[in-house]
Amino acid sequence: MVSNTHARLVMLALALFSSAEAAVVKKSSKSVAGWKDQMLFRERLIAGASARGVAQTVLHPIDVARTRLQAKGVEMTFTPQTFVKGVVPQFVLAFPAGALQFASYEFCKAKAAAVGVTGGLAEVLCGASGALAASVVRVPQEVLKQRVQADIYPNAAVGLKTILSEQGVAGLYKGYFATISRDVPWNALSFMFFSQFKTLFKDVTGKAPTNEQNLALGASAGMVAAVIMTPIDVVKTRLMTGGASGGIVGVMKQIVTEEGAATLMKGVLPRVAFLAPLAAMTLSLYEGFGKELVAKRTGVEASSL
């Protein structure tokens, strides 16, 4: 009798242990497979803002060099003070721009998945959606930042006051279509290439890339996209700094006629030197910050997500 009772207790204990273990495995698998799906809206805002803000601010000196190379009539003299020109609008506005970009991107990804749109097409569409959302902040940021970088205004405060008094709010959106014609495709291509590179890496190695490997994959994605979009970037810089006026096609024709087609690739090296690490840092930092936020809230180790 006692022996039978002991046997039943052992069997019951084993059954409970197996059930608990299965629940843990199931929960862990869910966490690993879909940590982005578990992100709350505020976590997407925080991760996106932090990733973009940190990345753009760290790389600001390279952005100064790119702007001064592309702008018309700007002296090519560089001092330590030159490399911090425009850093205030760069720093202050990068955070809300990043928050809007990644919140929109993830929202679009969720909606696309719900209707069966996945893979490269989803990355292109949602990357473009993120860039469009961020453009509300990004364009005024670019106008103020680049005019300070090109010595048009001594600082962003003077620039903002001058633009609002002379042109109104519309002045902060000069070159808007040129900017989104550059940013939307670049973001779309960057997200698409990054997703494809991660998939290829996993297929080849049999495991997901680490944070360090994501940096390299993100850099490759940003570099390819940056080279493709350089001519539009040159046009956008000319429009924003007053070196040209009119539409994208008209300015492009003017540059080719007056300065040669090679001018459309002017600044490609500093652009790649800026955007490759920008993509690398932004994409990998977003994933890093996102995992930490989800891990902190759910109690799951970030390394297991």
Sine and cosine of phi, psi and omega as CSV:
sin_phi,cos_phi,sin_psi,cos_psi,sin_omega,cos_omega
0.00,0.00,-0.76,0.65,0.02,-1.00
-0.88,0.47,-0.66,0.75,0.00,-1.00
-0.88,0.48,-0.69,0.73,0.02,-1.00
-0.90,0.44,-0.63,0.78,0.01,-1.00
-0.90,0.44,-0.69,0.73,0.03,-1.00
-0.88,0.48,-0.67,0.74,-0.01,-1.00
-0.89,0.47,-0.67,0.74,0.01,-1.00
-0.91,0.42,-0.65,0.76,0.02,-1.00
-0.90,0.44,-0.67,0.75,0.03,-1.00
-0.88,0.47,-0.71,0.71,0.00,-1.00
-0.89,0.45,-0.64,0.77,0.03,-1.00
-0.90,0.44,-0.67,0.74,0.01,-1.00
-0.89,0.46,-0.69,0.72,0.02,-1.00
-0.89,0.45,-0.64,0.77,0.01,-1.00
-0.90,0.43,-0.70,0.72,0.01,-1.00
-0.90,0.43,-0.65,0.76,0.01,-1.00
-0.89,0.46,-0.70,0.72,0.00,-1.00
-0.90,0.44,-0.64,0.77,0.01,-1.00
-0.91,0.42,-0.70,0.72,0.01,-1.00
-0.91,0.43,-0.66,0.75,0.00,-1.00
-0.89,0.45,-0.67,0.74,0.01,-1.00
-0.89,0.46,-0.63,0.78,0.01,-1.00
-0.91,0.42,-0.66,0.75,0.02,-1.00
-0.90,0.44,-0.71,0.70,0.01,-1.00
-0.88,0.48,-0.68,0.73,0.00,-1.00
-0.89,0.46,-0.70,0.71,0.02,-1.00
-0.90,0.45,-0.69,0.73,0.00,-1.00
-0.90,0.44,-0.67,0.75,-0.01,-1.00
-0.89,0.45,-0.65,0.76,0.02,-1.00
-0.89,0.45,-0.65,0.76,-0.01,-1.00
-0.90,0.43,-0.69,0.73,-0.03,-1.00
-0.92,0.38,-0.67,0.75,-0.13,-0.99
-0.95,0.30,-0.58,0.82,-0.13,-0.99
-0.68,-0.74,0.76,0.65,-0.03,-1.00
-0.90,0.44,-0.53,0.85,0.04,-1.00
-0.92,0.40,-0.55,0.83,0.03,-1.00
-0.92,0.40,-0.38,0.92,-0.01,-1.00
-1.00,0.04,-0.14,0.99,-0.03,-1.00
-0.92,0.38,0.73,-0.68,0.10,-0.99
-0.98,0.18,0.31,-0.95,-0.03,-1.00
-0.84,0.54,-0.69,0.72,-0.02,-1.00
-0.91,0.41,-0.52,0.85,0.02,-1.00
-0.94,0.35,-0.58,0.82,0.07,-1.00
-0.92,0.40,-0.65,0.76,0.04,-1.00
-0.88,0.47,-0.73,0.68,-0.04,-1.00
-0.91,0.42,-0.73,0.68,-0.02,-1.00
-0.90,0.43,-0.69,0.72,0.00,-1.00
-0.91,0.40,-0.70,0.72,0.01,-1.00
-0.89,0.46,-0.71,0.70,-0.03,-1.00
-0.91,0.42,-0.70,0.72,-0.03,-1.00
-0.88,0.47,-0.77,0.64,-0.04,-1.00
-0.93,0.37,-0.67,0.74,-0.03,-1.00
-0.88,0.47,-0.73,0.68,0.00,-1.00
-0.90,0.43,-0.75,0.67,-0.08,-1.00
-0.89,0.45,-0.75,0.66,-0.05,-1.00
-0.91,0.41,-0.63,0.78,-0.05,-1.00
-0.93,0.36,-0.67,0.74,0.02,-1.00
-0.88,0.47,-0.59,0.81,-0.09,-1.00
-1.00,-0.08,0.13,0.99,-0.08,-1.00
-0.82,0.57,-0.69,0.73,-0.01,-1.00
-0.82,0.57,-0.61,0.79,0.02,-1.00
-0.93,0.38,-0.60,0.80,0.03,-1.00
-0.90,0.44,-0.60,0.80,0.05,-1.00
-0.88,0.48,-0.73,0.69,0.00,-1.00
-0.88,0.48,-0.67,0.74,0.01,-1.00
-0.88,0.48,-0.73,0.68,-0.02,-1.00
-0.88,0.47,-0.70,0.72,-0.05,-1.00
-0.94,0.35,-0.49,0.87,0.07,-1.00
-0.95,0.30,-0.59,0.81,-0.07,-1.00
-1.00,0.08,-0.49,0.87,-0.05,-1.00
-0.94,0.34,0.54,-0.84,-0.05,-1.00
-1.00,0.06,0.75,-0.66,0.09,-1.00
0.98,0.20,0.31,0.95,0.01,-1.00
-0.99,-0.17,0.72,-0.69,-0.02,-1.00
-0.92,0.40,0.63,-0.77,-0.02,-1.00
-1.00,-0.03,0.61,0.79,0.06,-1.00
-1.00,-0.09,0.72,-0.69,-0.05,-1.00
-0.82,-0.57,0.81,-0.58,0.08,-1.00
-0.82,-0.57,0.19,-0.98,0.05,-1.00
-0.82,0.57,-0.58,0.81,0.01,-1.00
-0.93,0.38,-0.52,0.86,-0.01,-1.00
-0.87,0.50,-0.63,0.77,-0.14,-0.99
-0.97,0.24,-0.08,1.00,0.08,-1.00
-0.94,-0.35,0.12,0.99,0.03,-1.00
-0.89,0.46,0.76,-0.65,0.05,-1.00
0.97,0.22,0.21,0.98,-0.08,-1.00
-0.95,0.32,-0.44,0.90,-0.03,-1.00
-0.91,0.40,-0.82,0.58,0.07,-1.00
-0.90,0.43,-0.51,0.86,0.05,-1.00
-0.87,0.50,-0.76,0.65,-0.07,-1.00
-0.95,0.31,-0.76,0.65,-0.11,-0.99
-0.90,0.43,-0.67,0.74,-0.11,-0.99
-1.00,-0.04,-0.19,0.98,0.02,-1.00
-0.91,0.41,-0.56,0.83,-0.05,-1.00
-0.92,0.38,-0.79,0.62,0.05,-1.00
-0.91,0.42,-0.54,0.84,0.04,-1.00
-0.90,0.45,-0.69,0.72,0.02,-1.00
-0.91,0.42,-0.63,0.78,0.02,-1.00
-0.88,0.47,-0.73,0.69,0.01,-1.00
-0.90,0.43,-0.67,0.75,-0.05,-1.00
-0.87,0.49,-0.80,0.60,-0.11,-0.99
-0.98,0.22,-0.52,0.85,0.07,-1.00
-0.90,0.44,-0.67,0.74,0.02,-1.00
-0.93,0.38,-0.66,0.75,0.00,-1.00
-0.87,0.50,-0.76,0.65,-0.04,-1.00
-0.93,0.36,-0.61,0.80,0.04,-1.00
-0.88,0.47,-0.70,0.72,0.01,-1.00
-0.90,0.43,-0.65,0.76,0.02,-1.00
-0.87,0.50,-0.68,0.73,0.00,-1.00
-0.90,0.43,-0.68,0.73,0.00,-1.00
-0.93,0.37,-0.62,0.78,0.01,-1.00
-0.91,0.42,-0.69,0.73,0.01,-1.00
-0.89,0.46,-0.57,0.82,-0.02,-1.00
-0.91,0.42,-0.46,0.89,0.01,-1.00
-0.97,-0.25,0.18,0.98,0.10,-1.00
1.00,0.05,0.22,0.97,0.04,-1.00
-1.00,-0.09,0.91,-0.41,-0.03,-1.00
-0.69,-0.73,-0.05,-1.00,0.08,-1.00
0.95,0.30,-0.49,-0.87,-0.07,-1.00
-0.86,0.50,-0.64,0.77,-0.01,-1.00
-0.89,0.46,-0.69,0.72,0.02,-1.00
-0.89,0.46,-0.65,0.76,0.00,-1.00
-0.90,0.44,-0.67,0.74,0.01,-1.00
-0.90,0.44,-0.76,0.65,-0.04,-1.00
-0.90,0.44,-0.69,0.72,-0.07,-1.00
-0.98,0.22,-0.53,0.85,0.12,-0.99
-0.90,0.44,-0.64,0.77,0.05,-1.00
-0.92,0.40,-0.65,0.76,0.03,-1.00
-0.87,0.49,-0.68,0.73,0.02,-1.00
-0.89,0.46,-0.66,0.75,0.00,-1.00
-0.91,0.41,-0.64,0.77,0.03,-1.00
-0.90,0.44,-0.68,0.74,0.02,-1.00
-0.90,0.44,-0.69,0.73,-0.02,-1.00
-0.93,0.36,-0.38,0.92,-0.06,-1.00
-0.88,0.47,-0.40,0.92,0.04,-1.00
-0.86,0.51,-0.56,0.83,0.02,-1.00
-0.98,-0.19,-0.60,0.80,-0.11,-0.99
-0.89,0.46,-0.63,0.77,-0.07,-1.00
-0.93,0.37,-0.77,0.64,0.10,-0.99
-0.84,0.54,-0.59,0.80,0.05,-1.00
-0.87,0.48,-0.73,0.69,0.00,-1.00
-0.91,0.42,-0.67,0.74,-0.01,-1.00
-0.87,0.50,-0.78,0.62,-0.02,-1.00
-0.91,0.41,-0.74,0.68,-0.07,-1.00
-0.89,0.46,-0.74,0.67,-0.08,-1.00
-0.95,0.32,-0.53,0.85,0.02,-1.00
-0.95,0.31,-0.50,0.86,0.11,-0.99
-0.96,0.29,-0.66,0.75,0.02,-1.00
-0.88,0.47,-0.55,0.84,-0.03,-1.00
-1.00,-0.04,0.23,0.97,0.06,-1.00
0.92,0.40,0.35,0.94,0.05,-1.00
-0.97,0.24,-0.63,0.78,0.07,-1.00
-0.82,-0.57,0.53,-0.85,0.00,-1.00
-0.95,0.33,-0.50,0.87,0.04,-1.00
-0.39,-0.92,0.14,-0.99,-0.08,-1.00
-0.93,0.37,-0.55,0.84,-0.01,-1.00
-0.89,0.45,-0.72,0.70,0.05,-1.00
-0.90,0.43,-0.68,0.74,0.01,-1.00
-0.87,0.49,-0.72,0.69,0.00,-1.00
-0.89,0.46,-0.70,0.72,0.00,-1.00
-0.89,0.45,-0.68,0.74,-0.02,-1.00
-0.92,0.40,-0.73,0.69,-0.03,-1.00
-0.89,0.46,-0.71,0.70,-0.02,-1.00
-0.92,0.40,-0.60,0.80,-0.01,-1.00
-0.96,0.27,-0.54,0.84,-0.06,-1.00
-1.00,-0.06,-0.58,0.81,-0.12,-0.99
-0.82,-0.57,-0.18,0.98,-0.06,-1.00
0.97,0.23,-0.18,-0.98,-0.02,-1.00
-0.87,0.49,-0.53,0.85,-0.01,-1.00
-0.86,0.52,-0.47,0.88,0.01,-1.00
-0.90,0.43,-0.44,0.90,0.02,-1.00
-0.97,0.26,-0.21,0.98,-0.02,-1.00
-0.92,-0.40,0.39,0.92,0.08,-1.00
-0.92,0.39,0.72,-0.69,-0.04,-1.00
0.98,0.18,0.32,0.95,-0.06,-1.00
-0.85,0.52,-0.76,0.64,-0.06,-1.00
-0.92,0.39,-0.56,0.83,0.07,-1.00
-0.92,0.39,-0.60,0.80,-0.01,-1.00
-0.92,0.39,-0.74,0.67,-0.01,-1.00
-0.95,0.31,-0.41,0.91,0.07,-1.00
-0.93,0.36,-0.37,0.93,0.08,-1.00
-1.00,-0.06,-0.76,0.65,-0.13,-0.99
-0.94,0.33,-0.66,0.75,-0.04,-1.00
-0.89,0.45,-0.78,0.62,0.05,-1.00
-0.90,0.44,-0.62,0.79,-0.01,-1.00
-0.89,0.45,-0.72,0.69,0.02,-1.00
-0.90,0.43,-0.69,0.73,0.00,-1.00
-0.87,0.50,-0.73,0.69,0.00,-1.00
-0.92,0.40,-0.65,0.76,-0.01,-1.00
-0.89,0.46,-0.73,0.68,0.01,-1.00
-0.90,0.43,-0.64,0.77,0.00,-1.00
-0.91,0.42,-0.76,0.65,0.00,-1.00
-0.88,0.47,-0.65,0.76,-0.01,-1.00
-0.88,0.47,-0.71,0.71,0.02,-1.00
-0.89,0.45,-0.69,0.73,-0.01,-1.00
-0.93,0.38,-0.63,0.78,0.01,-1.00
-0.91,0.41,-0.64,0.77,0.04,-1.00
-0.90,0.43,-0.66,0.75,0.02,-1.00
-0.90,0.44,-0.70,0.72,0.03,-1.00
-0.89,0.46,-0.67,0.74,0.02,-1.00
-0.87,0.50,-0.70,0.71,-0.01,-1.00
-0.91,0.41,-0.61,0.79,0.02,-1.00
-0.91,0.42,-0.62,0.78,-0.05,-1.00
-0.98,0.22,-0.70,0.71,-0.10,-0.99
-1.00,-0.07,-0.34,0.94,-0.02,-1.00
0.99,0.14,0.15,0.99,0.03,-1.00
-0.54,-0.84,0.38,-0.93,-0.02,-1.00
-0.95,0.33,0.54,-0.84,0.00,-1.00
-0.93,0.37,0.53,-0.85,0.07,-1.00
-0.98,0.18,0.05,-1.00,0.03,-1.00
-0.86,0.51,-0.66,0.75,-0.01,-1.00
-0.91,0.40,-0.65,0.76,0.02,-1.00
-0.94,0.35,-0.55,0.83,0.09,-1.00
-0.89,0.46,-0.55,0.83,0.07,-1.00
-0.87,0.50,-0.73,0.68,-0.01,-1.00
-0.91,0.41,-0.67,0.74,0.00,-1.00
-0.92,0.39,-0.64,0.76,0.04,-1.00
-0.91,0.41,-0.63,0.78,0.04,-1.00
-0.89,0.45,-0.68,0.73,0.02,-1.00
-0.89,0.46,-0.67,0.74,0.01,-1.00
-0.90,0.45,-0.73,0.68,0.00,-1.00
-0.91,0.42,-0.58,0.81,-0.02,-1.00
-0.91,0.41,-0.74,0.68,-0.01,-1.00
-0.88,0.48,-0.72,0.69,-0.01,-1.00
-0.91,0.42,-0.59,0.81,-0.03,-1.00
-0.91,0.42,-0.69,0.72,0.01,-1.00
-0.88,0.47,-0.69,0.73,-0.02,-1.00
-0.87,0.49,-0.61,0.80,-0.12,-0.99
-0.99,-0.15,0.13,0.99,-0.05,-1.00
-0.86,0.51,-0.70,0.71,0.01,-1.00
-0.83,0.56,-0.65,0.76,0.03,-1.00
-0.92,0.39,-0.56,0.83,0.02,-1.00
-0.91,0.42,-0.64,0.77,0.04,-1.00
-0.88,0.47,-0.72,0.69,0.02,-1.00
-0.87,0.50,-0.71,0.71,-0.01,-1.00
-0.88,0.48,-0.67,0.74,0.01,-1.00
-0.90,0.44,-0.68,0.74,0.01,-1.00
-0.89,0.46,-0.66,0.75,-0.01,-1.00
-0.92,0.39,-0.67,0.74,-0.07,-1.00
-0.96,0.27,-0.50,0.86,-0.04,-1.00
-0.99,-0.12,0.08,1.00,0.06,-1.00
0.99,0.12,0.18,0.98,0.00,-1.00
-0.99,0.15,-0.11,0.99,0.02,-1.00
-0.29,-0.96,0.26,-0.96,0.05,-1.00
-0.58,-0.81,0.40,-0.92,-0.01,-1.00
0.91,-0.42,-0.30,-0.95,-0.01,-1.00
-1.00,0.02,0.10,-0.99,-0.04,-1.00
-0.87,0.49,-0.76,0.66,-0.04,-1.00
-0.91,0.42,-0.67,0.74,0.00,-1.00
-0.89,0.46,-0.70,0.71,0.01,-1.00
-0.91,0.41,-0.63,0.77,0.01,-1.00
-0.88,0.47,-0.70,0.71,0.04,-1.00
-0.89,0.46,-0.66,0.76,0.00,-1.00
-0.89,0.46,-0.69,0.72,0.01,-1.00
-0.89,0.45,-0.71,0.70,0.00,-1.00
-0.88,0.47,-0.67,0.74,-0.04,-1.00
-0.93,0.36,-0.71,0.70,-0.11,-0.99
-1.00,0.05,-0.53,0.85,-0.14,-0.99
-0.83,-0.56,-0.15,0.99,0.00,-1.00
0.99,-0.11,0.45,-0.89,-0.06,-1.00
-0.90,0.44,-0.49,0.87,-0.03,-1.00
-0.88,0.47,-0.41,0.91,0.00,-1.00
-0.89,0.45,-0.47,0.88,0.00,-1.00
-0.92,0.40,-0.27,0.96,0.06,-1.00
-0.96,-0.27,0.23,0.97,-0.01,-1.00
-0.91,0.41,0.71,-0.70,0.00,-1.00
0.99,0.15,0.21,0.98,-0.05,-1.00
-0.91,0.42,-0.59,0.81,-0.02,-1.00
-0.92,0.38,-0.78,0.63,0.07,-1.00
-0.91,0.41,-0.47,0.88,0.05,-1.00
-0.91,0.42,-0.72,0.69,0.04,-1.00
-0.91,0.41,-0.64,0.76,0.00,-1.00
-0.90,0.43,-0.42,0.91,0.04,-1.00
-1.00,0.02,-0.75,0.66,-0.15,-0.99
-0.98,0.19,-0.50,0.87,0.04,-1.00
-0.89,0.45,-0.80,0.60,0.06,-1.00
-0.94,0.35,-0.47,0.88,0.06,-1.00
-0.88,0.47,-0.75,0.67,0.03,-1.00
-0.89,0.45,-0.69,0.73,-0.01,-1.00
-0.86,0.50,-0.76,0.65,-0.05,-1.00
-0.94,0.34,-0.69,0.72,-0.05,-1.00
-0.90,0.43,-0.76,0.65,-0.05,-1.00
-0.92,0.39,-0.69,0.73,-0.03,-1.00
-0.96,0.27,-0.61,0.79,0.03,-1.00
-0.92,0.40,-0.61,0.79,0.04,-1.00
-0.87,0.49,-0.71,0.70,0.01,-1.00
-0.91,0.41,-0.64,0.77,0.01,-1.00
-0.91,0.42,-0.76,0.65,0.02,-1.00
-0.90,0.44,-0.66,0.75,-0.01,-1.00
-0.87,0.49,-0.71,0.70,0.01,-1.00
-0.89,0.46,-0.66,0.75,0.00,-1.00
-0.90,0.44,-0.65,0.76,0.00,-1.00
-0.91,0.41,-0.70,0.72,0.02,-1.00
-0.91,0.41,-0.67,0.74,0.00,-1.00
-0.88,0.47,-0.66,0.75,-0.02,-1.00
-0.91,0.42,-0.61,0.79,-0.04,-1.00
-0.98,0.22,-0.62,0.78,-0.09,-1.00
-1.00,-0.03,-0.29,0.96,-0.04,-1.00
0.99,0.13,0.16,0.99,0.04,-1.00
-1.00,-0.05,0.64,-0.77,0.03,-1.00
-0.87,0.49,0.72,-0.69,0.00,-1.00
-0.86,0.50,-0.56,0.83,-0.03,-1.00
-0.91,0.41,-0.36,0.93,-0.03,-1.00
-1.00,-0.06,-0.09,1.00,-0.02,-1.00
-0.99,0.16,0.00,0.00,0.00,0.00
